[in-house]
Amino acid sequence: MAIISSAQAASAQVDSAQAASAQVAEAEQESHATHESVGAPGGEAHHEGVFPPFQTENFAPQLAWLVLIFGFLYILMSRLALPRVGGIIETRERKIASDLDASREMQAKAQAAAAANDENLRLRREEAQTIGREAQQKIADEASALRARAEAESAEKIRAAEARIASAKSAALANVEEIALDAAASIVEKLTGATADRAALASEYKSAN
């Protein structure tokens, strides 16, 4: 009898457990149906197949998280990223300004060197022109002196030649007079047979010339 009573008690407990499980399953089904039917027309909602971020009850948390994340990113960018980027840009600007100043300085030095070179070339050109003019003047003076010396030597030689020609002419004329007197004396002697007077012949010859 005791064994039968224990079996009946165990069977009753199993039946109670099965009844409790059935009630829990029914409650879960009712809860799930309630969540799916919220917002439907006629006071019942229907959210089957709707993307969760688009549900109206999720807007407020999403906005809150958006504000928090945006604020965090803004603080992160303003405290870390933007100062680094600004520092890089400022360093780059200083480098560019330094390079521009150096290029302007080099350009100014190059222009100054070019101006000095042009001035040096101008001075050298003027010096070369002065030396050329002095050389031309010196050559012209030397040529004039040589020409004057040559003309003087030529004139001296011409005078000496004229003197020699005159002397030779005088000598030749004297010889011609002597020859003419000898010829005249010979002719007179042959014609008259007497000795001719050379003094008379010379006087007549001179008077005739």
C-alpha positions in Angstrom: 0.0 0.0 0.0 2.9 2.3 0.8 4.4 1.6 -2.6 1.2 2.4 -4.4 0.8 5.6 -2.4 4.3 6.7 -3.4 3.7 6.0 -7.0 0.5 7.9 -7.0 2.2 10.9 -5.3 5.0 10.8 -7.9 2.5 10.7 -10.7 0.7 13.7 -9.2 3.9 15.6 -9.0 4.7 14.9 -12.7 1.2 16.0 -13.7 1.7 19.2 -11.7 5.1 19.9 -13.4 3.6 19.3 -16.8 0.7 21.6 -16.0 3.2 24.3 -14.9 5.3 23.9 -18.1 2.2 24.3 -20.2 1.2 27.5 -18.3 4.7 29.0 -18.8 4.7 28.2 -22.5 1.3 29.7 -22.9 2.4 32.8 -21.1 5.5 33.2 -23.3 3.3 32.8 -26.4 0.9 35.5 -25.1 3.9 37.8 -24.3 5.4 37.4 -27.8 2.0 38.0 -29.4 1.6 41.2 -27.4 5.0 42.6 -28.4 4.3 41.8 -32.1 0.8 43.3 -32.1 1.7 46.7 -30.4 0.9 49.7 -32.7 -1.4 47.9 -35.1 -4.6 49.7 -36.3 -7.5 49.6 -33.9 -5.2 50.0 -30.9 -3.0 47.0 -31.8 0.7 47.5 -33.0 2.3 45.4 -35.6 6.2 45.5 -35.8 6.9 42.3 -37.8 9.8 43.0 -40.3 10.6 46.6 -39.2 14.4 47.6 -38.9 15.1 48.3 -35.1 16.8 51.7 -35.6 13.7 52.9 -37.4 11.4 52.1 -34.5 10.1 55.2 -32.8 10.8 54.0 -29.3 14.5 53.7 -30.2 14.9 57.4 -31.4 15.7 58.9 -28.0 18.5 56.4 -27.1 19.9 56.7 -30.6 20.0 60.5 -30.3 21.6 60.3 -26.9 24.3 58.0 -28.2 24.8 60.2 -31.3 25.3 63.2 -29.1 27.7 61.3 -26.8 29.7 59.9 -29.7 29.8 63.2 -31.6 31.0 65.0 -28.4 33.7 62.3 -27.8 34.9 62.6 -31.4 34.9 66.4 -31.2 36.9 66.4 -28.0 39.3 63.8 -29.5 39.8 65.8 -32.7 40.1 69.2 -30.9 42.5 67.9 -28.3 44.6 65.4 -30.3 44.2 65.4 -34.1 43.6 69.1 -34.8 46.6 70.4 -32.8 48.9 67.9 -34.6 47.5 68.9 -38.0 47.8 72.6 -37.0 51.4 72.1 -35.9 52.2 70.3 -39.1 50.6 73.1 -41.2 52.4 75.8 -39.1 55.7 74.0 -39.5 55.1 73.7 -43.2 54.3 77.4 -43.5 57.4 78.3 -41.6 59.5 76.1 -43.8 57.9 77.6 -46.9 58.4 81.2 -45.6 62.1 80.3 -44.8 62.6 78.9 -48.2 61.0 82.0 -49.8 63.2 84.3 -47.7 66.3 82.2 -48.7 65.3 82.3 -52.4 64.7 86.1 -52.2 68.1 86.5 -50.6 69.8 84.4 -53.2 67.9 86.3 -55.9 69.1 89.6 -54.4 72.7 88.3 -54.2 72.5 87.1 -57.8 71.2 90.5 -59.0 73.9 92.3 -57.1 76.6 90.0 -58.5 75.1 90.5 -62.0 75.2 94.3 -61.5 78.8 94.2 -60.3 79.7 92.0 -63.2 78.1 94.4 -65.6 79.9 97.3 -64.0 83.2 95.4 -64.2 82.6 94.6 -67.9 81.8 98.2 -68.5 85.0 99.4 -66.8 87.1 96.8 -68.7 85.4 97.8 -72.0 86.2 101.4 -71.3 89.8 100.5 -70.3 90.2 98.5 -73.5 88.8 101.3 -75.6 91.2 103.8 -73.9 94.1 101.4 -74.5 93.0 101.0 -78.1 92.8 104.7 -78.7 96.2 105.3 -77.0 97.7 102.5 -79.2 96.2 104.0 -82.3 97.5 107.5 -81.4 100.9 106.0 -80.6 101.0 104.2 -84.0 99.8 107.3 -85.8 102.5 109.4 -84.1 105.2 106.8 -84.9 103.9 106.6 -88.5 104.0 110.4 -88.8 107.5 110.5 -87.3 108.7 107.8 -89.7 107.0 109.5 -92.6 108.6 112.8 -91.7 112.0 111.1 -91.3 111.6 109.3 -94.6 110.6 112.6 -96.3 113.5 114.4 -94.8 115.9 111.6 -95.9 114.3 111.6 -99.3 114.6 115.4 -99.6 118.3 115.2 -98.5 118.9 112.4 -101.0 117.2 114.4 -103.7 119.2 117.5 -102.9 122.4 115.5 -102.9 121.4 113.9 -106.2 120.5 117.3 -107.6 123.9 118.6 -106.5 125.7 115.6 -108.0 123.6 116.1 -111.2 124.5 119.8 -111.3 128.2 119.0 -110.7 128.1 116.4 -113.4 126.3 118.7 -115.7 128.8 121.5 -115.0 131.6 119.0 -115.6 130.0 117.8 -118.7 129.4 121.3 -119.9 133.1 122.2 -119.2 134.1 119.2 -121.1 131.7 120.1 -123.9 133.2 123.6 -124.0 136.7 122.2 -124.1 135.8 119.7 -126.8 134.0 122.5 -128.8 137.1 124.8 -128.5 139.4 121.9 -129.6 137.1 121.2 -132.5 136.8 124.8 -133.5 140.6 125.3 -133.3 141.2 122.2 -135.4 138.7 123.4 -138.0 140.3 126.9 -138.1 143.7 125.4 -138.5 142.6 123.1 -141.3 140.9 125.9 -143.1 143.5 128.7 -142.7 146.6 126.7 -142.0 147.4 129.0 -139.1 147.2 128.2 -135.4 143.9 129.3 -133.9 143.6 131.6 -130.9 141.9 129.5 -128.2 141.3 132.5 -126.0 139.4 134.3 -128.9 137.5 131.2 -129.6 136.6 130.7 -126.0 135.4 134.3 -125.8 133.3 134.0 -128.9 131.9 130.6 -127.6 130.9 132.2 -124.3 129.3 135.2 -126.0 127.4 132.9 -128.2 126.0 130.8 -125.3 
